[in-house]
Amino acid sequence: MNESSCELVQRAARCAFFFDVDGTLADIQPRPDDVFIPPPILLALADLHRQGVPVAVISGRPLAQLDGLLFPLRLPAAGIHGAERRTADGIFVQAELDRALLADIEQELSDACAAHPGLRLENKGIAFALHFREAPQLEPVAQALADDFVARYGHALTLQPGKCVFELKPRGASKGEVIRAFMGEAPFRGRLPVFIGDDLTDEAGFEAVNALGGVSVKVGQGPTVARERLADVAAVGDWLQRLAATLPGASIVQPEQKRETR
């Protein structure tokens, strides 16, 4: 996406922005706990938010993790692919699942993963993720496990493939549906939605934004229904900083300056 400063101002003034996190605002790391959002990107998001531009993050991570990654910024957000959501007014909405059933599923998954060192189970509270990034040879094992659990617990859970992960999420949870929900509420209502994501988990969001006449942006390579692309997280950061730099009182680090690294 190559826009002039004038186009960027016009876009910010009439759009609502939705961002995936891992692979979009932050580089993917070997372990999810190692992920961080670079400070210049945080500052750019803060500038947009402070200037009244609607911004939300939509991720497979739980809301508590999103708040930790974005701290001290606290944005409207959807976690676990939309299974939980915090509105711009601070109202918390969550999918309801039987807690006893979730405990049984967690125990079964934990026992199954214990037999395959390198396959890591992440309990997200109302969803589960089978990570095989550290042991890519276990992808067929992870998929077989996920398929088996969805077959047996399909009334409650559905399968969501991702990058080196298979997730079991509440049935009905969708990034597309959660974008639609945000767009029906202030301050998002009446604006043009822009969604930037990188993974299979983001395709439902791209479809929803396309249907709403918005701008869908795929980060990286691979087939997609998104209509525009950015090369990588660094390109997202540069684009976001250029966008925020057009706003009055912007405090961000300019893209041509050396960005702080960790």
Buried (B, 14 or more C-beta within 10 A) or exposed (E): BEBEEEEBBEBBEEBBBBBBBBBBBBBBEEEBEEBBBBBBBBBBBBBBBBBEBBBBBBBBBBBEBBBEBBEEBEBBBBBBBBBBBBBBEEEEEBBEBEEEEBEEBBEBBEEBBEEBEBBBBBBBBBBBBBBBBEBEEBBEBBBEBBEEBBEEBEEBBBBBBBBBBBBBBBBEBBBBBBBBBBBEBEBBEEBBBBBBBBBBBBBBBBBBBBEBEBBBBBBBEEEBBBEEBBEBBBBBBBBBBBBBBBBEEBEBBEBEEEBEEE
